[in-house]
Amino acid sequence: MTEWFTLVSDVGFPVVVTLYLLHRIEAKLDTVVLSIQHLTDEVKK
C-alpha cells in the first residue's frame, strides 16, 4: 500500500487513476478481441 502512496506523490493523482483504469479495461478488451475473432470464424463457415 505504501508503494501506491509513493506513486501518487511522485506522478500525481490523475496519472495513477489513468493507469489503474487502463489496467482494468485491458482484460475486457482482450475478451472483445477474442469474441470478434470467434465471430469472424463463425461467419466464414
C-alpha positions in Angstrom: 0.0 0.0 0.0 2.9 2.4 0.7 4.0 2.0 -2.9 0.7 3.5 -4.0 1.2 6.5 -1.8 4.7 6.9 -3.2 3.5 6.6 -6.8 0.7 9.2 -6.1 3.2 11.6 -4.6 5.7 11.1 -7.4 3.5 11.4 -10.5 0.2 12.8 -9.3 -3.3 11.5 -8.7 -4.7 11.8 -12.3 -1.8 9.7 -13.7 -2.4 6.9 -11.1 -6.1 6.9 -11.8 -5.5 6.7 -15.5 -3.1 3.8 -15.1 -5.5 1.9 -12.8 -8.4 2.3 -15.3 -6.2 1.2 -18.2 -5.2 -1.9 -16.3 -8.8 -2.8 -15.5 -10.0 -2.3 -19.1 -7.2 -4.4 -20.6 -8.8 -7.7 -19.7 -12.2 -6.6 -21.1 -10.6 -5.5 -24.4 -8.9 -8.9 -24.7 -12.3 -10.5 -24.3 -13.8 -8.3 -27.0 -10.9 -9.1 -29.4 -11.5 -12.9 -28.9 -15.2 -12.5 -29.4 -14.7 -10.7 -32.7 -12.2 -13.3 -33.9 -14.7 -16.1 -33.0 -17.5 -14.2 -34.8 -15.4 -13.9 -38.0 -14.6 -17.6 -37.9 -18.3 -18.4 -37.5 -19.3 -16.1 -40.4 -16.7 -17.8 -42.7 -18.3 -21.2 -42.0 
